[in-house]
């Protein structure tokens, strides 16, 4: 029987396999950031261990870092302490780091692909659940906890039980104004936040084939939001074209050898998935969330659902709680929901293509009175590229704030936060209670919807303007 | 990691589904660089509500948490496990868990016991009818005892083995260093390295 893409990549990384034990997988790339690594490095010190392969490890600073005044010391003492710990740890253990101010600093899942470190057929881990992003290149990539970070630092391997496989097949041409973000939000609403538990997903079909690497990364990024361990897309000409010439991509004969291997990385015709899901892309519309988990979403043209409309008691209770937290009434058209803050950025939608899409909508327009819009490039390099293209001027002319790179308002642990009761339209990945700041209310949207919403003052699509 | 065989303690019913790790511990509490001291961040926003279950005297010394389905989804933060442990929890009993949370729990020594949602409902009713009641959780027999009822729970064999013996994963893996070296010797040379540091133009 044939094998799926994930089974091929898995098999190529098994160091050791024994009955009754998880496989021991070799890890090709380990990415670190300041929040989930300090206890791991401390564990190494206490046990008198070293980092086995610093040359397969890379650190950056993103979660805690401010997106303004980055040349000044970090004001918040506990954040500063965590950044200082990362700098000390990477120096002590010989791990390379892109610190704040470095031209390649940025959100960990933006810089891996940008540097060409993320390549097909690799195993990639990071103490961050959105590591699934790298699966867009046909890598097996997933988030791990701090105990596992320590394990990878010490051994360059990970104990991992086998996963089930799921195919998510998406066919057809996406309608105008509908993006990969809308697609993945729709998928999560279909399968639920736990729908992928125990699976590695493979996204495939003509819709995926036609997508850019940026759009593919957005989908794979949100695999964890429906519970999948990882999400993958088979590498193709689009993947190879993206990689060729990047700093860490192979060159010359190495490139040819890599390419030959990468072309074998696809699911065999006679391979069987444990589960399959199908989506007709032609039926999709802009999709937004109304609740407090990423599965609580509807079409932008729909209304806030009534809790009674859910058959399942658990879903009904969750909807009731979500409406209370979000201060929404069932039956309210989504387009009538007024927004205070628009956040464009994050590892989900902080790449150059996302900024271009939003800038296209904002060109010649103004952000609504009283609304604030933060534009936060995913990396220093994305920021520079956007400035080279003049996008920063479009944003600032429209009245948006043009920030430095970082995780920013995606999670409330740096200065960019929502105030209690404040409502955002956000291109990030989680609308959990308090995720963007205590008491803050989040609607997840695509970059195009974010930009249109900033102009309209309420949830809107570009076509509404 | 400490060994886990059996635990008896006060059970806390948490009647909520989709308790993501941002709810277990909000990001603003993640800035410590130690593995201890996270108890203050546990369910931080909910604990400001006097009616929240952990604010009820009878449950405040709880050590066994019984939440609704999809507990521990979202962020990979192991701090969620540490916060539960730092507060005093030894066991979480539920019907569905976020994968990374479950994995982290096994690594850190928090027992995650999976049962059918019907069992969770029965436990909730039993606990709420007898607030402050203690449950017993026995790992070798994979049994939860609630009053005169006993329920079987699921846990994967390998995690159970590690918990029962308090094993150190890294030491175990390093016993196979020869196999890691053998693998490294046959890795393709085109695989990327982070050193020397190459930057974009």
Interface residues (C-beta under 8 A of the other chain):
Chain A: X15 X16 X20 X21 X22 X24 X26 X28 X29 X35 X36 X38 X39 X42 X47 X49 X52 X54 X55 X56 X57 X58 X63 X64 X78 X79 X81 X82 X85 X96 X103 X104 X114 X115 X116 X117 X119 X122 X127 X128 X129 X143 X144 X145 X146 X147 X148 X150 X151 X154 X155 X156 X157 X159 X161 X193 X194 X197 X198 X224 X225 X227 X229 X246 X247 X248 X249 X250 X254 X255 X257 X258 X261 X292 X293 X314 X315 X317 X318 X321 X381 X411 X412 X413 X430 X432 X433 X434 X435 X438 X439
Chain B: X16 X17 X18 X20 X22 X23 X26 X27 X28 X30 X31 X32 X33 X34 X35 X45 X68 X69 X70 X73 X74 X75 X76 X77 X78 X79 X81 X96 X97 X98 X99 X100 X103 X104 X107 X108 X117 X156 X157 X158 X169 X170 X173 X174 X176 X177 X179 X180 X183 X184 X187 X188 X189 X190 X191 X192 X193 X194 X195 X197 X198 X199 X200
